[in-house]
Amino acid sequence: MASDSDRPGVDPRVLTDLGAHVYDTVATLAYSGRSATSDEVTAATGLGRQTVSDVLEALTAQGVLLPKPGRDGEAYEPALPCPGGTPGTPTR
């Protein structure tokens, strides 16, 4: 049995289904080079504007998303880089 020091750390952040859906949308938009503004996330998810706003606020407060000023208003990006890196760049 592995000791506690041999086990990987546990990230205490927990995403709801809505949070995961919005996070995935932000990550996909960011990965594709599009600005993940509230309007873009609303359009991509099909969720209500207030719901998206509330979820973006919660994910930002948790440190899962980072606000990023942009020419189309405030946008969001994942706090951690996408595992695939930039489009067209092999992961290995």
ChimeraX attribute file (.defattr): number of C-alpha atoms within 10 A of each C-alpha:
attribute: neighborCount
match mode: 1-to-1
recipient: residues
	/A:1	4
	/A:2	6
	/A:3	6
	/A:4	8
	/A:5	7
	/A:6	8
	/A:7	8
	/A:8	7
	/A:9	8
	/A:10	6
	/A:11	6
	/A:12	7
	/A:13	10
	/A:14	11
	/A:15	15
	/A:16	10
	/A:17	9
	/A:18	14
	/A:19	18
	/A:20	14
	/A:21	16
	/A:22	24
	/A:23	22
	/A:24	15
	/A:25	18
	/A:26	27
	/A:27	22
	/A:28	16
	/A:29	19
	/A:30	19
	/A:31	20
	/A:32	11
	/A:33	11
	/A:34	13
	/A:35	23
	/A:36	27
	/A:37	22
	/A:38	20
	/A:39	16
	/A:40	17
	/A:41	25
	/A:42	19
	/A:43	13
	/A:44	14
	/A:45	17
	/A:46	10
	/A:47	15
	/A:48	10
	/A:49	14
	/A:50	11
	/A:51	13
	/A:52	21
	/A:53	17
	/A:54	12
	/A:55	18
	/A:56	25
	/A:57	15
	/A:58	15
	/A:59	23
	/A:60	17
	/A:61	11
	/A:62	14
	/A:63	14
	/A:64	19
	/A:65	21
	/A:66	18
	/A:67	17
	/A:68	13
	/A:69	12
	/A:70	12
	/A:71	7
	/A:72	12
	/A:73	13
	/A:74	13
	/A:75	23
	/A:76	26
	/A:77	23
	/A:78	21
	/A:79	14
	/A:80	11
	/A:81	12
	/A:82	13
	/A:83	8
	/A:84	12
	/A:85	11
	/A:86	14
	/A:87	10
	/A:88	7
	/A:89	8
	/A:90	8
	/A:91	9
	/A:92	4
